[in-house]
Amino acid sequence: MSGAPRTPRGTARPDVADVTDATDALLAAYTSTILGFRLGGAGQKEPGNDVPGLPKPGVDALRQAADKAVRLALRSGRPHLVLLGTGDGSLPEAVCAALAAAASAAPTNSGQAAPPTVPRLTLCDLAPDRMRAALACGHLKDFTAPAPLPDAPRLLADTSPWALLLLLRATGITPETATLFPNPFLPDAEATALHNWRRLFAGCVPVTLPHANQDAKQDPGEDAHVDARAEASHPPDLGVGAILHPEEPDLPAFFAQVPGWVREMAVVWDGAPPAFDPVPLCPVPLRQAVRPLGGDFSAQRNAMLGLLSTEWCLYLDADERLAPRTWALLPRLMAVPGTGAWLLPRATAYPDADHLRVGYGLWPDVQLRLFRRMPGVCFRGAVHERVVGVHGHTCLLADAWIDHLSWTAKDRGALVERLRVFNAAGSGQAAPPPSGGLHRLSTEYPALPRCLFADAGLVSGGNARTARGNAERHGTEPGAPCRHLALRLPLSP
C-alpha cells in the first residue's frame, strides 16, 4: 500500500503546531495503552480475523468503498475523514491508498484548478480487539510509522463511546469539520454500536457558557472578562450534598474545597454522627442528618436531597474534589438557559496524582452531578444510583473534571470494605463475603500521565503555548475569555 498522504495545509503557527503535536501525542499514547491491555489477562487467545460474521471484502468492493469514502470527504471540503470500524484492516489501508492518490494528483496544465485539500484520516473503533487483530495480522502499517508526518493517519480505539467523543473533540474533529464514513465490512453488532455512537457524535450541540454574576468569586485563572448582557441577575443558588461515613479519610479537605459563594451544604452521615464537629470545617451553612445506609444508596441520596433548599444541587463523594477553576465554572453552567443537568467527567488518580486510569469506561466516566431541583427529580437504584426526572436539557462539560482520589486517599483495606458495601447493596444481602460480587479490587487497568490530557486542552494544567493554540483552534484570540468544551446532549429516544 502507498504511504500516508501528505496533505497541503500551509504553514501553521508554532502554538497551533504545539496543539496538534499534543493531540497527536494523546491519541497515540491513549490507543497504544488501550491496545496493549487485554481485559481478562494475557492468557486469552489472541483474536484473529477468522471471526464468524466478519465480512471478507473482495478487491473490487474494497476499492469502491475506499473511493466512495474519499470522494465524499473531498466533496465536503472538511479537513478530517473519520473511518468508523477496522474490520479485517483491509479497508483502512485502501482508504490510505486512495487518499495518497488524491494528494499526488496534479493539474495536467496551468489552466486547471488545484486538487482539493486532502483530509486527514482517523480510524476509530469501539472494538479494540478488532484493531489489535488487524495489527497482529500485519495491517494498518500506514497508521504506525516510526516517525509519522504531522498529517499521518491516526488510530483511536476504546470500548467507551464517551472517550472517543471527547478525544475527537480535543483534536478539533467535530460534525462540522469531519466526514464520517462507516466501514461497510463489519459484523452486525459492531456496525450497530458504531451507528449509535455516530448519532451521539452528530447530536451533540456546542454550548456557549454565559458569564455568571461576579458575586461568585472567580478563580484568578478563570475568565476575567465579563459580558454584562449575559451576566446573571442574582447570585447562584447552589447547594452541595454528600453522604458520608464518619470515618472517611481527609474530611477536612473535603469540606474545605467548597467555596464561600455556595449557599448551603447538606450531609447525611451513615449510621452515627462523626466524633468531631464538622461545622467549623465547612465554609458555608451546614445541614446534617444521621441515617443508616442500609444497602440503599438512592434512599440515602434522597434524604440528602431533602435537606437542601436551593434551586440547584451538586453532589460529591468524600474522595472527590473539584479544582478551584471548576468550582468557578459552576455558576456559568447553571446560567445556561433551558438546562436541567450537567455531566462532568470523573478521572481516577492512579497510581499517583500525576496519572489517571484510562480505558474501558474508567475515563472519562461521565457523572451527572449538577442538576436543577424540580418536582420529580430524585435518585433511583440501590447501588450506582442515578438521577431521574431531570427537567430541561442535559449537557456535558468535557474539560473540567471531578478528581477521584479513591486510590490515593484510601488504603487498600478501606477500598475493599467500600466494594463489599457495593456488593451488598447490589445483591440485597446484608454482608456478602469480601470476595463475592461484581465489585472487586483490581490494579490491572492501564494509566496515562495527566499532563497528556492537560496539554491537549481536555483539562486545566496545560502550558501557556498550548493554551494559546487552544484559543486559536476554538476561534478565540489569546487573552480573550476562554471557551470551554461544553456540549448539549441529544434527547433520548
C-alpha positions in Angstrom: 0.0 0.0 0.0 1.1 3.6 -0.5 2.3 5.6 2.4 0.4 8.2 4.3 -0.9 11.1 2.2 0.9 14.4 2.5 -1.8 17.0 2.9 -1.2 20.6 1.6 -2.2 22.8 4.5 0.1 25.8 4.6 2.4 26.8 7.4 1.0 26.5 10.9 1.7 28.9 13.7 4.1 27.4 16.3 1.5 27.5 19.1 -1.1 25.8 16.9 1.5 23.2 15.9 2.0 22.6 19.7 -1.7 21.8 20.0 -1.5 19.4 17.0 1.5 17.7 18.5 -0.2 17.5 21.9 -3.4 16.0 20.5 -1.5 13.6 18.3 0.6 12.5 21.3 -2.5 12.0 23.4 -4.3 9.9 20.7 -1.2 7.8 20.1 -0.5 7.2 23.8 -4.1 6.5 24.5 -4.7 4.0 21.8 -1.4 2.3 22.4 -2.3 1.9 26.0 -5.8 0.5 25.2 -4.5 -1.9 22.6 -1.7 -3.1 25.0 -4.2 -4.1 27.6 -6.4 -7.2 27.4 -9.5 -7.5 29.6 -9.2 -10.8 31.4 -5.4 -11.0 31.2 -2.8 -12.1 28.8 -3.8 -15.8 28.9 -6.6 -15.3 26.5 -6.3 -16.4 22.9 -5.1 -13.7 20.6 -8.1 -12.6 18.4 -7.8 -13.2 14.7 -9.6 -12.1 11.6 -11.3 -15.5 11.1 -14.3 -14.4 13.2 -17.8 -15.6 12.2 -19.7 -12.7 10.8 -16.7 -10.7 9.8 -17.1 -9.9 6.1 -14.2 -10.6 3.8 -14.4 -8.0 1.1 -13.0 -8.6 -2.4 -10.6 -6.3 -4.2 -13.3 -4.5 -6.2 -15.6 -4.0 -3.2 -12.7 -2.5 -1.2 -11.7 -0.2 -4.0 -15.2 1.0 -4.5 -15.8 1.6 -0.7 -12.4 3.4 -0.4 -13.1 5.6 -3.4 -16.5 6.5 -2.1 -15.2 7.5 1.3 -12.5 9.7 -0.3 -14.9 11.2 -2.8 -17.4 12.1 -0.1 -14.6 13.7 2.0 -13.2 15.7 -0.9 -16.6 16.9 -1.9 -17.3 18.1 1.7 -14.1 20.1 1.9 -13.8 19.2 5.5 -10.2 18.7 6.9 -10.9 15.3 8.6 -12.1 11.9 7.4 -13.1 9.5 10.2 -13.4 5.9 9.2 -15.6 4.0 11.7 -14.6 0.4 12.2 -11.5 -1.5 11.4 -13.0 -4.7 10.0 -10.2 -7.0 8.9 -7.9 -4.0 8.3 -8.1 -4.0 4.6 -10.5 -1.0 4.1 -8.4 1.4 6.2 -5.4 0.5 4.1 -7.4 1.0 0.9 -8.6 4.4 2.1 -5.0 5.4 2.9 -4.0 4.5 -0.7 -7.0 6.4 -2.1 -6.0 9.5 -0.1 -2.4 9.2 -1.2 -3.6 9.1 -4.8 -5.7 12.2 -4.3 -2.9 14.0 -2.7 -0.5 13.2 -5.5 -2.9 14.3 -8.2 -1.7 17.3 -10.1 -3.2 19.5 -12.8 -2.3 18.5 -16.3 -1.9 22.1 -17.4 -1.8 25.5 -15.7 -5.3 26.3 -16.6 -6.8 23.6 -14.3 -7.6 24.2 -10.7 -5.5 22.7 -8.0 -6.9 19.5 -6.4 -8.9 20.0 -3.2 -7.2 19.7 0.2 -6.9 16.1 1.2 -8.4 15.4 4.6 -6.5 13.7 7.4 -7.7 10.2 8.2 -8.5 8.9 11.7 -9.6 5.3 12.2 -11.9 4.9 15.2 -13.2 1.7 16.7 -15.3 0.7 19.7 -13.8 -2.8 19.4 -10.1 -2.7 20.5 -9.8 -6.4 19.9 -10.6 -5.9 16.2 -8.0 -3.2 15.8 -5.5 -5.3 17.8 -6.2 -8.3 15.5 -5.6 -6.2 12.3 -2.3 -5.0 13.6 -1.3 -8.6 14.6 -2.0 -9.7 11.0 0.3 -7.0 9.6 -2.3 -4.5 8.6 -2.5 -0.8 9.3 1.2 -0.1 8.6 0.3 3.4 7.4 -1.0 4.2 10.8 2.0 3.1 12.8 5.0 4.6 11.1 8.0 5.0 13.4 8.3 8.8 12.7 4.9 9.9 11.4 4.3 13.0 9.4 2.1 15.7 11.0 -0.8 14.7 8.8 -0.3 10.9 9.1 -3.4 8.8 9.7 -4.2 8.1 13.3 -5.8 5.3 15.3 -8.3 5.7 18.2 -9.8 2.8 20.0 -11.7 2.2 23.2 -14.9 0.5 24.3 -16.1 3.8 25.8 -18.2 6.0 23.4 -17.5 9.0 25.7 -13.8 8.5 25.4 -14.0 8.5 21.6 -16.3 11.6 21.6 -14.1 13.7 23.9 -10.8 12.7 22.3 -12.0 13.5 18.8 -13.4 16.8 20.1 -10.0 17.6 21.6 -8.4 17.2 18.2 -10.8 19.6 16.6 -12.8 16.8 15.0 -16.5 17.8 15.1 -19.5 17.1 12.8 -18.7 20.4 11.1 -15.0 19.5 10.4 -15.2 15.8 9.6 -16.7 13.4 7.1 -17.7 10.2 8.9 -17.7 7.1 6.9 -18.9 3.8 8.4 -16.9 0.7 7.3 -19.5 -1.4 5.5 -17.5 -4.6 6.2 -18.2 -5.1 9.9 -20.1 -7.7 12.0 -23.6 -6.6 12.8 -23.0 -5.9 16.5 -20.0 -3.7 15.7 -21.9 -1.8 13.0 -24.8 -1.2 15.3 -22.6 0.1 18.2 -20.8 2.5 15.8 -24.1 3.6 14.3 -25.3 4.6 17.8 -22.1 6.3 18.5 -22.3 8.3 15.3 -25.8 9.5 16.4 -24.3 10.7 19.7 -21.4 12.4 18.0 -23.7 14.2 15.5 -26.3 15.1 18.0 -24.1 16.9 20.5 -24.5 20.7 20.1 -21.8 23.1 21.4 -22.9 25.3 24.3 -21.6 28.8 25.0 -21.3 29.4 28.7 -22.6 32.8 29.8 -20.7 34.7 32.4 -22.2 34.4 35.9 -22.5 37.1 38.5 -19.2 38.2 40.0 -20.7 37.6 43.5 -19.5 34.1 42.8 -15.8 34.7 43.2 -13.8 33.5 40.2 -10.5 31.8 40.3 -7.8 34.1 39.0 -7.0 31.7 36.2 -10.7 31.6 35.1 -12.2 34.0 32.6 -11.7 37.6 33.7 -13.8 39.2 31.1 -17.5 39.7 31.8 -20.2 40.1 29.2 -22.8 42.3 31.0 -25.5 41.2 28.7 -25.1 37.6 29.8 -24.4 38.3 33.4 -26.7 36.5 35.9 -29.2 38.8 37.7 -28.7 37.1 41.1 -26.1 35.0 42.9 -26.0 31.3 42.1 -28.5 29.3 44.2 -26.4 26.2 44.7 -26.4 23.6 47.5 -23.7 20.9 47.8 -24.8 17.5 49.0 -22.9 14.4 50.3 -23.5 11.1 52.0 -20.5 10.4 54.3 -19.2 7.8 56.6 -17.8 9.4 59.8 -14.5 7.6 59.3 -13.9 8.7 55.8 -10.2 9.9 55.4 -9.4 13.6 55.0 -12.9 15.0 55.6 -11.4 18.4 56.5 -10.1 18.8 52.9 -13.4 17.6 51.5 -15.3 20.4 53.3 -12.6 23.0 52.7 -12.9 22.7 48.9 -16.4 24.3 49.0 -16.2 28.0 48.0 -17.9 30.6 50.1 -20.4 31.6 47.5 -22.2 28.2 47.8 -25.5 28.9 49.8 -25.5 25.7 51.9 -24.3 22.2 52.2 -26.2 19.0 53.2 -24.6 15.9 54.7 -26.2 12.6 55.6 -24.0 10.6 58.0 -24.0 6.8 57.7 -25.3 5.3 61.0 -23.7 7.6 63.5 -22.6 11.3 63.8 -18.9 12.0 63.5 -16.7 12.1 66.6 -15.8 15.7 65.7 -17.8 18.9 65.0 -17.9 19.4 61.2 -19.5 22.8 61.3 -16.2 24.7 61.7 -14.7 22.7 58.8 -17.5 23.9 56.4 -17.2 27.4 55.0 -20.9 27.6 54.3 -24.1 26.8 56.4 -24.2 23.0 57.0 -27.4 20.9 57.4 -26.9 17.5 58.8 -28.8 14.2 59.4 -27.8 10.8 60.6 -29.3 7.8 58.9 -28.2 4.1 58.4 -27.2 3.4 54.8 -28.9 0.1 54.9 -27.6 -1.0 51.5 -29.7 1.6 49.7 -27.6 4.4 48.2 -30.5 6.1 46.4 -32.6 6.4 49.7 -29.5 7.9 51.3 -29.1 10.4 48.5 -32.8 11.3 48.5 -32.5 12.0 52.2 -29.6 14.3 51.4 -31.6 16.0 48.7 -34.5 16.6 51.2 -32.1 18.6 53.4 -31.4 21.2 50.7 -33.5 24.3 49.9 -31.6 25.5 46.9 -32.6 25.6 43.2 -29.5 23.6 42.2 -27.7 20.6 43.7 -24.2 19.4 43.2 -23.3 16.2 44.9 -19.9 14.7 45.6 -18.4 11.8 47.5 -15.8 12.1 50.2 -12.9 11.1 47.9 -13.8 13.5 45.1 -12.5 17.1 44.6 -13.2 19.9 42.2 -10.4 22.3 41.3 -11.0 26.0 42.1 -11.4 26.9 38.5 -14.1 24.1 38.1 -16.0 25.5 41.1 -15.8 28.9 39.4 -17.4 27.5 36.3 -20.5 26.1 38.1 -22.5 29.4 38.1 -22.0 29.7 34.4 -23.3 26.2 33.9 -26.4 26.9 35.9 -27.0 30.1 33.9 -27.3 28.3 30.5 -31.0 28.7 29.5 -33.1 25.6 29.3 -30.5 23.3 31.0 -31.6 21.0 33.8 -28.5 18.9 34.4 -24.7 18.8 33.7 -22.5 15.8 33.3 -18.8 16.1 34.4 -16.1 13.6 33.6 -14.5 11.9 36.6 -10.9 10.9 36.5 -9.4 8.4 38.9 -5.9 9.2 40.0 -3.7 6.1 39.9 -1.1 5.2 41.0 -0.4 8.8 42.0 -1.9 12.3 41.4 0.1 12.7 38.2 -1.5 9.7 36.4 -5.1 8.6 35.8 -6.7 5.3 35.0 -8.0 5.0 31.4 -9.8 2.6 29.1 -12.9 0.6 29.1 -15.1 3.2 30.8 -12.6 4.3 33.5 -12.2 7.6 31.7 -14.0 9.9 31.2 -16.5 8.1 33.5 -19.1 10.8 33.0 -21.2 11.6 36.0 -24.5 13.6 36.3 -23.6 15.6 39.4 -25.1 19.0 38.9 -28.9 19.4 38.4 -31.8 21.7 39.0 -34.1 20.6 41.9 -37.6 20.3 40.4 -40.6 18.2 41.3 -40.0 14.6 40.4 -36.2 14.8 40.4 -34.8 12.1 42.6 -32.3 9.2 42.8 -33.1 5.7 41.7 -31.1 2.4 42.2 -29.8 0.7 45.3 -26.3 0.9 44.0 -24.7 3.1 41.3 -27.7 5.3 41.9 -28.7 7.7 39.2 -30.6 11.0 38.9 -34.0 10.7 37.2 -36.8 13.2 36.3 -34.5 16.0 35.1 -36.3 18.9 33.5 -34.6 20.5 30.5 -31.6 19.7 28.5 -28.7 17.6 29.8 -25.3 19.0 29.0 -21.7 17.8 29.3 -18.7 20.0 30.3 -15.8 18.0 29.0 -12.7 20.0 30.1 -13.5 20.4 33.8 -13.2 17.1 35.8 -14.1 15.6 39.1 -10.8 14.3 40.6 -11.4 10.9 42.1 -8.9 10.2 44.8 -10.0 6.7 45.9 -6.7 5.1 45.1 -4.5 7.9 46.6 -6.6 8.9 49.6 -7.7 5.5 50.9 -5.7 2.4 51.9 -6.4 -1.0 50.4 -8.5 -2.2 53.4 -10.8 0.8 53.1 -11.2 0.2 49.3 -12.0 -3.5 49.9 -14.7 -2.5 52.5 -16.2 0.0 50.1 -16.5 -2.6 47.4 -18.1 -5.0 49.9 -20.8 -2.4 50.6 -21.4 -2.0 46.9 -21.8 -5.8 46.5 -24.2 -5.9 49.5 -26.3 -3.2 48.0 -26.4 -4.8 44.6 -27.3 -8.2 45.9 -29.7 -7.1 48.6 -27.7 -9.1 51.2 -26.6 -7.6 54.5 -23.0 -8.8 54.2 -21.8 -10.9 51.3 -18.2 -12.3 51.6 -15.5 -9.8 50.7 -14.5 -11.9 47.6 -18.1 -12.1 46.3 -20.0 -9.9 43.9 -19.2 -7.9 40.8 -17.1 -5.2 42.5 -13.6 -6.4 43.1 -10.3 -4.6 43.8 -8.1 -4.6 40.8 -4.9 -2.8 39.8 -4.6 -4.2 36.3 -6.2 -1.3 34.4 -3.8 1.0 32.5 -2.9 4.5 33.4 -1.6 7.6 31.5 0.1 10.8 32.6 -2.4 13.5 33.4 -0.2 16.1 31.5 -1.1 14.4 28.2 -4.7 15.4 28.7 -3.8 18.9 30.0 -1.6 19.7 27.1 -4.3 18.6 24.7 -6.8 21.0 26.4 -9.0 18.4 27.9 -8.4 19.5 31.5 -6.7 22.6 33.1 -2.9 22.5 33.6 -1.5 22.7 30.1 1.3 25.1 29.2 0.9 28.7 28.1 1.7 27.9 24.4 -0.8 25.1 24.3 -3.4 27.5 25.8 -2.8 30.0 23.0 -3.1 27.2 20.5 -6.4 26.1 22.0 -7.7 29.6 21.7 -6.7 29.6 18.1 -8.4 26.2 17.5 -11.6 27.3 19.1 -11.8 30.6 17.3 -10.8 32.9 20.1 -7.9 35.3 20.5 -5.3 34.8 23.1 -6.3 36.7 26.2 -10.0 36.6 25.3 -12.5 34.8 27.5 -11.8 31.1 27.5 -14.2 28.9 25.5 -14.9 25.6 27.2 -15.7 22.2 25.6 -19.4 22.2 26.6 -22.0 20.1 24.7 -25.7 19.8 24.9 -26.6 16.1 24.5 -29.2 14.8 22.2 -32.6 13.9 23.7 -33.1 10.2 24.5 -35.4 8.5 22.0 
